[in-house]
Amino acid sequence: MTKSAEIELNGELQGSLLLPVRENGVGVLVLAGSSGRVDVTRARVFAALNCTALALRWFGGAGQVPGICEIPLESFTTAITRLVQQGCERIVLVGTSKGAEAALLTAIHDSRVDGVVAISPSSVVWGNIGPGRDGEEWPQRSSWTWGGDPLPFVASDPYWKREFRDGLLTYRGLFERSLRRFASEVDAATIPVEATQARIILVAGGDDALWPSELFARSIAARLAAVDKSAVLVFHPEAGHRVLLPSETTPRSTRHAHGGNDAADLALGRAAWDAIEALIGSLSR
């Protein structure tokens, strides 16, 4: 099988652009999470479906914000523009964890987004992970800005004590505790998913040890249902934060507990892929 062409991007946009042998008119923007990696492996999965795929580096690169701190959502709309310039007629955002948070927010602000695949998502905006352009991590600031203005966010509880699972640091308790401690911030920080016309697929595991993505996914689905919109919710009770789409072999983190197990993570990925293929197929020309 002839492979797609891969173009390294080093200017305003950083990452890899994958051009399929036979284009179907769908552009897929792939956003990894707080690892900061350029998820070329996942982009190749979509290029194999004849999509034009852009695996974006959205922080930590040359000239970029070093951490997930007040990242302009315009970073993602600029990437969408590149896909449109490439000839893409339909746009799908595929984000994982913090990347899913970014994808949902971008879909609200950019009407060109036709679909969002939110893997291990959040239903609210959280504070920064790592330093901003000033090199400082404290005081806490929003992860995102739009038009130069920081988005409302839920702060992380500064009194949380580290928790471990199987010898690895788990952050689920931090996010659950922060939702309770800063309950007054939740409404303003909730992602208004009802404001987008994009079709949404939510993928979550019940054993997520990084944050409670099942809670978040069900909250997003309920918010859409309240305005007579719907999302596709793909769930596996034993899967964790890591979701493996077909052909992916992403290794487990050696620093942070993600929960789940190989069999469940793969099963969730296969079920999600069925929904993703259906979405891509419906958007293809």
Backbone torsions as a table, in degrees:
resi	resn	phi	psi	omega
1	MET	NA	132.8	178.2
2	THR	-70.7	133.2	-177.6
3	LYS	-84.8	156.7	175.1
4	SER	-70.6	154.6	175.3
5	ALA	-79.4	141.4	179.9
6	GLU	-119.3	123.1	-177.8
7	ILE	-114.0	123.2	178.1
8	GLU	-79.2	133.5	179.7
9	LEU	-107.6	128.6	-176.0
10	ASN	-131.4	4.1	-178.1
11	GLY	-92.4	-131.2	177.2
12	GLU	-58.7	-39.3	172.9
13	LEU	-96.2	136.2	178.6
14	GLN	-123.8	140.0	-179.8
15	GLY	142.9	-147.6	-179.6
16	SER	-134.4	132.9	176.5
17	LEU	-106.4	123.8	-177.7
18	LEU	-109.4	123.6	-178.6
19	LEU	-107.5	117.0	-177.4
20	PRO	-72.6	162.0	178.3
21	VAL	-66.1	-40.6	178.8
22	ARG	-126.6	111.9	-174.5
23	GLU	-81.7	142.0	178.9
24	ASN	-108.4	4.6	178.6
25	GLY	89.6	-2.9	-178.7
26	VAL	-102.1	129.6	173.7
27	GLY	-106.0	132.9	-178.1
28	VAL	-118.7	121.7	174.9
29	LEU	-98.0	118.3	-175.0
30	VAL	-102.5	119.7	-177.5
31	LEU	-118.7	112.5	175.5
32	ALA	-75.9	177.7	-177.0
33	GLY	-95.8	-145.1	-171.5
34	SER	-72.9	-4.9	174.3
35	SER	-64.6	-26.9	-179.9
36	GLY	80.8	5.3	-177.4
37	ARG	-75.9	156.4	170.1
38	VAL	-90.4	110.2	-169.1
39	ASP	-84.5	70.0	180.0
40	VAL	-65.8	-34.3	-179.7
41	THR	-59.0	-45.7	178.6
42	ARG	-69.2	-37.3	178.1
43	ALA	-60.8	-35.7	178.8
44	ARG	-64.9	-33.3	177.4
45	VAL	-60.4	-39.9	-179.2
46	PHE	-78.2	-33.4	175.5
47	ALA	-62.9	-32.3	177.2
48	ALA	-67.2	-17.9	174.9
49	LEU	-90.7	8.9	-179.3
50	ASN	75.2	19.5	173.3
51	CYS	-88.6	149.2	166.8
52	THR	-82.4	123.3	-171.6
53	ALA	-121.5	136.1	178.3
54	LEU	-121.5	111.1	175.0
55	ALA	-90.0	110.6	-168.8
56	LEU	-97.2	136.0	164.0
57	ARG	-91.1	116.4	-172.5
58	TRP	-114.9	0.2	168.7
59	PHE	-160.1	159.3	175.1
60	GLY	84.4	-3.6	179.1
61	GLY	-91.9	-178.7	-179.4
62	ALA	-60.1	123.2	178.0
63	GLY	78.9	0.0	-178.9
64	GLN	-97.2	165.2	173.6
65	VAL	-60.1	132.4	-175.3
66	PRO	-69.4	-28.6	178.5
67	GLY	-123.4	-176.8	176.6
68	ILE	-87.5	80.1	-174.2
69	CYS	-142.8	111.5	-179.8
70	GLU	51.4	50.0	175.3
71	ILE	-74.3	125.4	177.5
72	PRO	-66.7	127.0	175.0
73	LEU	-63.1	-18.6	175.1
74	GLU	-61.8	-20.2	174.3
75	SER	-57.9	-36.2	-176.6
76	PHE	-85.4	-34.6	176.8
77	THR	-68.0	-32.2	175.3
78	THR	-64.4	-39.5	177.4
79	ALA	-65.5	-37.9	176.6
80	ILE	-62.1	-42.0	178.2
81	THR	-58.7	-39.9	178.4
82	ARG	-62.2	-41.2	178.3
83	LEU	-65.5	-39.0	177.6
84	VAL	-64.5	-43.0	177.4
85	GLN	-62.4	-26.6	178.9
86	GLN	-76.9	-6.4	178.1
87	GLY	105.6	7.6	-179.1
88	CYS	-75.6	131.2	-178.5
89	GLU	-98.8	-21.2	177.9
90	ARG	-129.8	144.7	-175.6
91	ILE	-124.9	131.8	175.2
92	VAL	-125.1	132.0	175.6
93	LEU	-101.9	128.7	178.7
94	VAL	-119.2	106.8	-176.7
95	GLY	-124.0	146.7	178.4
96	THR	-117.6	129.0	173.9
97	SER	60.1	-117.3	177.1
98	LYS	-62.6	-30.0	175.3
99	GLY	-66.3	-32.4	175.5
100	ALA	-70.2	-38.2	174.9
101	GLU	-57.8	-46.2	178.9
102	ALA	-64.5	-41.0	-177.5
103	ALA	-63.5	-45.2	179.5
104	LEU	-63.8	-41.9	179.3
105	LEU	-66.0	-40.4	-179.8
106	THR	-65.1	-39.2	179.8
107	ALA	-62.8	-29.3	178.3
108	ILE	-70.1	-35.8	-174.2
109	HIS	-94.7	-13.1	-176.2
110	ASP	-128.6	109.3	-175.5
111	SER	-71.5	-5.9	178.1
112	ARG	-75.8	-12.1	-178.5
113	VAL	-78.2	121.3	-179.4
114	ASP	-95.7	-25.0	-178.0
115	GLY	-153.9	149.9	175.8
116	VAL	-131.1	128.8	170.8
117	VAL	-107.8	105.9	-175.3
118	ALA	-103.4	104.7	-175.8
119	ILE	-99.3	125.6	-175.9
120	SER	49.1	59.3	-169.8
121	PRO	-85.7	175.1	167.5
122	SER	-117.0	150.1	176.2
123	SER	-97.8	-4.3	179.9
124	VAL	-131.5	161.5	172.7
125	VAL	-82.9	134.0	178.8
126	TRP	-108.9	168.8	177.2
127	GLY	-74.5	179.2	-173.6
128	ASN	-65.2	150.1	169.0
129	ILE	-119.7	104.4	-176.7
130	GLY	93.1	179.3	-172.1
131	PRO	-80.0	157.8	171.8
132	GLY	-88.8	-166.8	-179.4
133	ARG	-63.3	-22.9	179.0
134	ASP	-81.6	-1.4	179.5
135	GLY	81.2	2.4	-176.1
136	GLU	-104.1	141.5	176.3
137	GLU	-98.7	-15.5	-175.4
138	TRP	-132.0	142.2	2.0
139	PRO	-70.6	163.9	-178.7
140	GLN	-63.9	142.0	177.5
141	ARG	-134.0	169.4	179.3
142	SER	-66.9	152.3	172.9
143	SER	-69.3	-25.9	-166.5
144	TRP	-134.6	154.5	169.3
145	THR	-130.6	158.7	171.3
146	TRP	-139.7	126.2	-176.7
147	GLY	61.2	26.9	-179.8
148	GLY	86.2	-7.2	-177.8
149	ASP	-100.0	129.5	177.3
150	PRO	-65.0	141.6	176.7
151	LEU	-81.2	146.1	174.6
152	PRO	-57.3	145.5	-174.9
153	PHE	-145.3	161.5	172.1
154	VAL	-93.6	124.7	-179.2
155	ALA	-76.1	158.7	174.1
156	SER	-88.9	137.2	-178.1
157	ASP	-64.6	114.4	-177.6
158	PRO	-70.3	-12.2	-178.0
159	TYR	-99.2	4.7	178.0
160	TRP	-64.4	137.5	176.9
161	LYS	-103.0	137.9	-173.9
162	ARG	-56.4	140.4	178.8
163	GLU	-122.5	152.1	-176.3
164	PHE	-130.0	150.6	175.3
165	ARG	-137.9	120.8	-177.6
166	ASP	54.5	36.9	177.1
167	GLY	81.6	-0.3	-178.4
168	LEU	-113.5	147.9	-178.8
169	LEU	-68.8	128.0	175.8
170	THR	-114.2	134.3	-176.8
171	TYR	-102.9	-0.7	-176.4
172	ARG	-55.9	-44.0	-179.5
173	GLY	-62.2	-33.8	178.1
174	LEU	-62.3	-47.2	-177.6
175	PHE	-69.0	-39.0	178.5
176	GLU	-64.9	-42.6	179.8
177	ARG	-66.5	-38.9	-178.9
178	SER	-66.1	-37.0	177.0
179	LEU	-61.8	-35.5	179.3
180	ARG	-77.1	-45.6	-175.1
181	ARG	-66.2	-38.4	-177.3
182	PHE	-112.3	43.3	-177.5
183	ALA	-58.1	-29.6	-178.6
184	SER	-69.5	-15.2	-179.0
185	GLU	-93.3	-12.7	-169.3
186	VAL	-64.9	-45.1	-176.8
187	ASP	-57.9	-48.4	-178.4
188	ALA	-66.4	-30.5	-176.5
189	ALA	-89.2	-8.8	-178.5
190	THR	-65.3	133.6	-179.0
191	ILE	-71.2	120.7	-176.0
192	PRO	-80.5	71.5	-174.2
193	VAL	-62.1	-21.1	180.0
194	GLU	-68.0	-11.7	-178.2
195	ALA	-82.7	-7.9	179.1
196	THR	-104.2	149.1	173.9
197	GLN	-95.0	-0.5	-179.1
198	ALA	-65.5	145.4	173.4
199	ARG	-78.9	135.9	-170.7
200	ILE	-120.5	131.0	171.0
201	ILE	-112.3	126.6	179.8
202	LEU	-111.4	129.1	-176.4
203	VAL	-125.1	121.5	-175.3
204	ALA	-148.4	147.7	175.7
205	GLY	-109.3	140.5	-178.9
206	GLY	-72.3	-14.8	-178.7
207	ASP	-108.0	24.0	179.0
208	ASP	-60.5	119.3	-178.3
209	ALA	-98.9	-2.4	179.4
210	LEU	-90.4	-46.6	170.2
211	TRP	-155.8	165.6	-172.7
212	PRO	-79.9	72.7	-173.9
213	SER	-65.8	-28.0	176.0
214	GLU	-63.4	-46.8	177.5
215	LEU	-56.1	-46.4	-178.3
216	PHE	-64.7	-45.6	-177.4
217	ALA	-63.0	-43.2	180.0
218	ARG	-68.0	-32.7	176.5
219	SER	-65.5	-42.4	177.8
220	ILE	-62.5	-46.5	-179.7
221	ALA	-60.9	-40.9	179.9
222	ALA	-67.4	-37.7	179.6
223	ARG	-64.6	-39.7	177.4
224	LEU	-68.1	-42.0	-179.5
225	ALA	-62.0	-31.6	-178.5
226	ALA	-65.6	-19.4	177.9
227	VAL	-116.1	26.9	176.3
228	ASP	61.5	32.0	170.8
229	LYS	-113.1	165.3	-177.9
230	SER	-137.8	156.0	174.2
231	ALA	-127.2	156.7	172.1
232	VAL	-90.9	116.7	179.6
233	LEU	-104.6	119.3	178.9
234	VAL	-111.4	120.3	-169.7
235	PHE	-137.1	143.7	171.3
236	HIS	-135.9	124.9	-173.0
237	PRO	-65.4	-23.8	-175.8
238	GLU	-103.8	-2.2	-179.5
239	ALA	-80.3	159.2	-178.9
240	GLY	-109.6	-153.6	-177.7
241	HIS	-72.2	-34.0	179.0
242	ARG	-81.1	125.7	178.1
243	VAL	-118.3	127.9	-176.0
244	LEU	-105.3	109.6	172.7
245	LEU	-74.1	162.3	-178.5
246	PRO	-52.4	134.4	179.4
247	SER	79.7	-6.5	178.3
248	GLU	-81.8	143.2	-179.8
249	THR	-132.5	37.8	-177.7
250	THR	-56.0	121.6	-178.3
251	PRO	-70.6	158.5	176.1
252	ARG	-69.8	148.8	175.5
253	SER	-67.1	142.1	176.5
254	THR	-98.7	1.6	-178.1
255	ARG	-114.6	-37.8	-173.7
256	HIS	-122.7	140.5	177.5
257	ALA	-76.3	128.3	177.6
258	HIS	-108.3	-12.1	-178.6
259	GLY	75.9	-173.7	178.1
260	GLY	73.2	-169.7	175.6
261	ASN	-153.4	165.5	-173.3
262	ASP	-57.5	-44.4	-176.6
263	ALA	-64.5	-45.2	-178.4
264	ALA	-70.0	-39.6	179.2
265	ASP	-63.3	-38.1	177.0
266	LEU	-69.0	-41.4	-179.1
267	ALA	-63.4	-41.7	177.8
268	LEU	-64.7	-40.8	178.7
269	GLY	-63.4	-39.3	178.8
270	ARG	-65.8	-42.7	179.0
271	ALA	-65.3	-40.6	178.0
272	ALA	-63.8	-38.1	-177.5
273	TRP	-64.4	-35.0	176.6
274	ASP	-59.5	-44.5	179.1
275	ALA	-68.0	-38.5	-179.6
276	ILE	-66.4	-44.6	178.2
277	GLU	-60.1	-38.8	179.1
278	ALA	-64.9	-42.2	178.5
279	LEU	-63.4	-49.6	-179.2
280	ILE	-61.3	-41.4	179.9
281	GLY	-61.8	-38.2	-178.0
282	SER	-72.5	-21.9	-178.8
283	LEU	-96.6	-14.7	-176.5
284	SER	-70.1	147.8	178.0
285	ARG	-84.8	NA	NA
